[in-house]
Amino acid sequence: MTTLRTEQPHPEHARLDELSTHDLVDTLLTDQGRAASAVHAAAEQICAAVSAAVARLEKGGKLVYVGAGTSGRLGLLDSVELHPTFSWPRERVAAILAGGPGAAHGSIEGAEDDRGQAAADLRAARIGAQDVVVLLAASGSTPYVMSALHAARAAGALTIGIANNPGSELATGAEVGITLDTGPEIISGSTRLKAGTAQKIALNTFSSAVMVRLNKVYGNLMVDLRPTNAKLVRRAIRLTAIAAGVDEERARHALEACEFQVKVAIVAISRDLDIESARARLAAAHGSVRAALAKPGR
């Protein structure tokens, strides 16, 4: 473990506990800011992951996140946000945590060493050849995650490994490896700090880019959201009005006619179509609002 960069004491902060509160907070924030730079340095790896994932998901595959501890909880967070944000089907996304569902709310540290349970959890998730498995481990060598990697590869799934140590088993063993080289933590070994921050940024970037490529976004508008509360209903109305260039009253009327499907409402208003014709046009355009709005021959 001492050879891992994420486990080494930070050479600049040996007297961290002696800092004033102001200097302590400033130091922690400055170090956190380096997480974004580490993710940016891995941009090409993230691009490769997005392209490979889209190719599988377009064929009906699932998106599955696997991790232990902080990394596992970050994967869970990304997974649960996809349905309300992009209407991604619940049955096509899953998060597998070492220690099971209870690990989402409490620390079950020993679970990360259970290789046998990882293989069993992957089998229970019925991973197949069209699926995309995103595996997360700051160390890049967590036994549970490594066992899950081998099980996912054996099932023929696309594997994407995200780790924070260069040359890790996880990044080199996955079909697409992403290394977020965040270096030593300001509090030695506490990878919930900038290693975790970098993983969160990378996951946000990866899943958002995938959803854009899958036609869940028009321009920079989130047009495939699921309005399940008052705030999201207001957002759906506003997005429809902006995209279609109409007032909010007309946007609401169109949304009410199509069960608040924002993309359908935009196409119906913009092309002066009834709801069923707008749906058919969207389906023919594989869900792309831009393609559905294009004039024939363009």
C-alpha positions as CSV (number, residue, x, y, z in Angstrom):
1,M,0.0,0.0,0.0
2,T,2.9,2.4,0.7
3,T,3.9,2.3,-2.9
4,L,0.5,3.8,-4.0
5,R,0.5,7.5,-4.5
6,T,-2.9,7.9,-2.9
7,E,-1.5,6.3,0.3
8,Q,1.7,8.3,0.7
9,P,1.8,11.2,3.2
10,H,1.6,14.5,1.4
11,P,5.1,16.1,1.5
12,E,3.8,19.6,1.8
13,H,1.5,19.3,4.8
14,A,3.3,17.5,7.6
15,R,2.1,20.2,10.0
16,L,-1.5,20.4,8.9
17,D,-2.9,20.1,12.4
18,E,-1.0,23.3,13.4
19,L,-2.6,25.6,10.8
20,S,-5.2,28.2,11.8
21,T,-8.7,27.4,10.8
22,H,-8.6,29.9,8.0
23,D,-5.4,28.4,6.6
24,L,-6.6,24.9,7.1
25,V,-9.8,25.5,5.1
26,D,-7.8,27.3,2.4
27,T,-5.3,24.5,2.2
28,L,-8.0,21.8,1.9
29,L,-9.9,23.8,-0.8
30,T,-6.7,24.4,-2.8
31,D,-5.9,20.7,-2.8
32,Q,-9.4,19.8,-3.8
33,G,-9.1,22.1,-6.8
34,R,-6.4,19.8,-8.2
35,A,-9.0,17.1,-8.7
36,A,-10.4,18.8,-11.8
37,S,-6.9,19.0,-13.3
38,A,-6.4,15.3,-12.8
39,V,-9.7,14.5,-14.6
40,H,-8.8,16.9,-17.4
41,A,-5.5,15.1,-17.9
42,A,-7.5,11.9,-18.5
43,A,-9.9,13.5,-21.1
44,E,-8.8,11.2,-23.9
45,Q,-9.4,8.1,-21.8
46,I,-12.9,9.4,-20.9
47,C,-13.6,10.0,-24.6
48,A,-12.7,6.4,-25.3
49,A,-15.0,5.2,-22.5
50,V,-17.9,7.3,-23.8
51,S,-17.6,6.1,-27.4
52,A,-17.3,2.4,-26.3
53,A,-20.2,2.7,-23.9
54,V,-22.6,4.4,-26.4
55,A,-22.0,1.6,-28.9
56,R,-23.2,-1.0,-26.4
57,L,-26.0,1.0,-24.9
58,E,-27.5,1.8,-28.3
59,K,-28.0,-2.0,-28.6
60,G,-30.0,-2.1,-25.4
61,G,-27.3,-2.8,-22.8
62,K,-27.4,-1.9,-19.1
63,L,-25.1,0.6,-17.4
64,V,-23.7,-1.0,-14.2
65,Y,-21.5,0.7,-11.6
66,V,-19.3,-1.4,-9.2
67,G,-17.3,-0.2,-6.2
68,A,-16.5,-0.3,-2.5
69,G,-16.7,2.4,0.1
70,T,-16.6,6.0,-1.1
71,S,-16.1,4.8,-4.7
72,G,-19.1,2.5,-4.6
73,R,-21.3,5.2,-3.1
74,L,-20.2,7.7,-5.9
75,G,-21.2,5.1,-8.5
76,L,-24.6,4.6,-6.8
77,L,-25.2,8.4,-6.8
78,D,-24.4,8.6,-10.5
79,S,-26.7,5.6,-11.3
80,V,-29.8,6.9,-9.4
81,E,-29.6,10.4,-11.1
82,L,-29.9,9.0,-14.6
83,H,-33.6,8.3,-14.5
84,P,-34.9,11.7,-13.3
85,T,-32.3,13.6,-15.3
86,F,-32.5,11.8,-18.6
87,S,-35.4,9.3,-18.4
88,W,-32.9,6.5,-18.6
89,P,-34.9,3.3,-17.8
90,R,-34.5,2.1,-14.3
91,E,-34.2,-1.5,-15.4
92,R,-31.1,-0.5,-17.5
93,V,-29.0,0.9,-14.7
94,A,-27.6,-0.7,-11.5
95,A,-25.1,0.0,-8.8
96,I,-23.3,-2.9,-7.1
97,L,-21.6,-2.1,-3.7
98,A,-19.3,-4.2,-1.7
99,G,-21.4,-5.1,1.4
100,G,-24.7,-4.7,-0.4
101,P,-27.4,-2.0,0.0
102,G,-26.5,-1.4,3.6
103,A,-23.1,-0.1,2.5
104,A,-24.8,2.9,1.0
105,H,-25.7,4.2,4.5
106,G,-22.9,2.8,6.6
107,S,-19.3,1.7,6.4
108,I,-18.8,-2.0,5.8
109,E,-15.1,-2.0,5.4
110,G,-14.4,-5.7,5.3
111,A,-16.7,-6.2,2.4
112,E,-14.1,-4.8,0.0
113,D,-11.9,-8.0,0.5
114,D,-14.7,-10.4,-0.4
115,R,-13.8,-11.6,-3.9
116,G,-16.4,-14.4,-3.9
117,Q,-19.2,-12.1,-3.2
118,A,-18.3,-9.8,-6.0
119,A,-18.6,-12.6,-8.6
120,A,-21.9,-13.7,-7.1
121,D,-23.2,-10.1,-7.2
122,L,-22.3,-9.8,-10.9
123,R,-24.1,-13.0,-11.7
124,A,-27.1,-11.8,-9.8
125,A,-27.1,-8.7,-11.9
126,R,-27.2,-10.9,-15.1
127,I,-24.4,-9.0,-16.8
128,G,-24.3,-9.7,-20.6
129,A,-22.3,-8.9,-23.7
130,Q,-24.2,-5.6,-24.4
131,D,-23.7,-4.2,-20.9
132,V,-21.3,-1.6,-19.7
133,V,-19.7,-2.1,-16.3
134,V,-18.0,0.9,-14.7
135,L,-15.6,-0.2,-11.9
136,L,-14.3,2.3,-9.4
137,A,-11.4,2.0,-6.9
138,A,-9.1,4.7,-5.8
139,S,-6.3,2.2,-5.2
140,G,-7.0,0.4,-8.4
141,S,-6.5,-2.9,-6.6
142,T,-9.5,-3.4,-4.3
143,P,-10.2,-7.2,-4.2
144,Y,-14.0,-6.9,-4.5
145,V,-13.7,-4.6,-7.6
146,M,-11.0,-6.7,-9.2
147,S,-13.1,-9.9,-8.9
148,A,-16.0,-8.0,-10.4
149,L,-13.8,-6.9,-13.2
150,H,-12.9,-10.5,-14.1
151,A,-16.5,-11.6,-13.8
152,A,-17.7,-8.8,-16.1
153,R,-15.0,-9.6,-18.7
154,A,-15.9,-13.2,-18.6
155,A,-19.5,-12.3,-19.3
156,G,-18.4,-10.3,-22.4
157,A,-19.4,-6.9,-21.0
158,L,-17.5,-3.7,-21.7
159,T,-15.4,-2.9,-18.7
160,I,-14.3,0.7,-17.8
161,G,-11.9,0.9,-14.9
162,I,-11.5,4.2,-13.0
163,A,-8.6,4.4,-10.5
164,N,-6.4,7.1,-9.0
165,N,-3.0,5.4,-9.1
166,P,-0.9,5.2,-12.3
167,G,-0.4,1.6,-13.6
168,S,-3.1,0.1,-11.4
169,E,-4.4,-3.4,-12.0
170,L,-7.9,-2.0,-12.5
171,A,-7.1,0.6,-15.2
172,T,-4.8,-1.8,-17.1
173,G,-7.1,-4.8,-16.7
174,A,-10.3,-3.1,-18.0
175,E,-10.9,-2.7,-21.7
176,V,-10.9,1.1,-21.2
177,G,-8.8,2.4,-18.3
178,I,-9.2,5.8,-16.8
179,T,-6.4,7.0,-14.4
180,L,-7.2,10.1,-12.3
181,D,-3.7,10.7,-10.9
182,T,-4.6,12.9,-7.9
183,G,-1.4,12.0,-5.9
184,P,-1.1,12.0,-2.1
185,E,-4.1,13.1,-0.1
186,I,-3.7,16.1,2.2
187,I,-4.9,13.8,5.0
188,S,-2.8,10.8,4.3
189,G,-4.8,7.9,2.7
190,S,-8.2,9.7,3.0
191,T,-9.3,9.1,-0.6
192,R,-12.7,10.5,0.1
193,L,-10.9,13.8,-0.5
194,K,-9.6,14.8,-3.9
195,A,-9.5,11.2,-5.2
196,G,-13.2,11.0,-4.5
197,T,-13.8,14.4,-5.9
198,A,-12.0,13.5,-9.1
199,Q,-14.1,10.3,-9.4
200,K,-17.3,12.3,-9.0
201,I,-16.2,14.8,-11.8
202,A,-15.2,11.9,-14.0
203,L,-18.5,10.1,-13.5
204,N,-20.5,13.3,-14.1
205,T,-18.6,13.9,-17.3
206,F,-18.8,10.3,-18.5
207,S,-22.5,9.7,-17.9
208,S,-23.5,13.2,-19.2
209,A,-21.5,12.8,-22.4
210,V,-23.1,9.3,-22.9
211,M,-26.6,10.7,-22.5
212,V,-25.8,13.6,-24.9
213,R,-24.7,11.0,-27.5
214,L,-27.9,9.0,-26.9
215,N,-30.0,12.1,-27.8
216,K,-31.1,12.9,-24.3
217,V,-30.1,16.6,-24.8
218,Y,-31.1,19.2,-27.4
219,G,-28.6,22.0,-27.7
220,N,-27.7,22.3,-24.1
221,L,-31.2,21.7,-22.8
222,M,-32.1,18.7,-20.7
223,V,-35.1,17.7,-22.8
224,D,-35.6,14.1,-21.6
225,L,-36.1,14.7,-17.9
226,R,-38.8,13.0,-15.9
227,P,-40.9,15.7,-14.2
228,T,-41.8,13.8,-11.0
229,N,-42.3,16.8,-8.7
230,A,-43.4,20.5,-8.8
231,K,-39.9,21.8,-9.4
232,L,-39.3,19.5,-12.3
233,V,-42.7,20.3,-13.8
234,R,-41.8,23.9,-13.8
235,R,-38.4,23.0,-15.4
236,A,-40.1,21.0,-18.1
237,I,-42.4,23.9,-19.0
238,R,-39.5,26.3,-19.1
239,L,-37.3,24.0,-21.2
240,T,-40.1,23.4,-23.7
241,A,-40.8,27.1,-24.0
242,I,-37.2,27.9,-24.6
243,A,-36.6,25.1,-27.2
244,A,-39.8,25.8,-29.1
245,G,-39.7,29.6,-28.8
246,V,-43.2,29.9,-27.3
247,D,-44.6,31.3,-24.1
248,E,-45.0,29.0,-21.0
249,E,-48.8,28.7,-21.3
250,R,-48.5,27.2,-24.8
251,A,-45.6,25.0,-23.6
252,R,-47.7,23.7,-20.7
253,H,-50.7,23.0,-22.9
254,A,-48.5,20.8,-25.2
255,L,-46.9,19.0,-22.3
256,E,-50.3,18.2,-20.8
257,A,-51.3,16.6,-24.1
258,C,-48.3,14.3,-24.2
259,E,-47.9,13.3,-20.5
260,F,-45.2,15.9,-20.0
261,Q,-42.7,14.3,-22.5
262,V,-40.6,17.4,-23.3
263,K,-39.1,16.2,-26.6
264,V,-42.6,15.3,-27.9
265,A,-43.9,18.7,-26.9
266,I,-41.0,20.5,-28.6
267,V,-41.5,18.7,-31.9
268,A,-45.3,19.0,-31.8
269,I,-45.1,22.8,-31.3
270,S,-42.1,23.5,-33.6
271,R,-43.5,21.5,-36.5
272,D,-47.2,22.1,-35.8
273,L,-47.9,18.4,-35.5
274,D,-50.4,16.5,-33.4
275,I,-48.9,14.5,-30.5
276,E,-48.9,11.1,-32.2
277,S,-47.3,12.5,-35.4
278,A,-44.6,14.2,-33.2
279,R,-43.9,10.9,-31.4
280,A,-43.6,9.1,-34.7
281,R,-41.2,11.7,-36.0
282,L,-39.1,11.4,-32.9
283,A,-39.0,7.6,-33.1
284,A,-37.9,7.8,-36.8
285,A,-35.1,10.1,-35.7
286,H,-34.0,7.7,-32.9
287,G,-35.1,10.2,-30.3
288,S,-33.0,13.1,-31.6
289,V,-35.0,16.4,-31.3
290,R,-32.6,18.1,-33.7
291,A,-33.0,15.4,-36.4
292,A,-36.8,15.3,-35.8
293,L,-37.0,19.1,-36.4
294,A,-34.8,19.0,-39.5
295,K,-36.6,19.6,-42.8
296,P,-36.6,16.7,-45.3
297,G,-33.4,16.5,-47.3
298,R,-31.4,18.3,-44.7
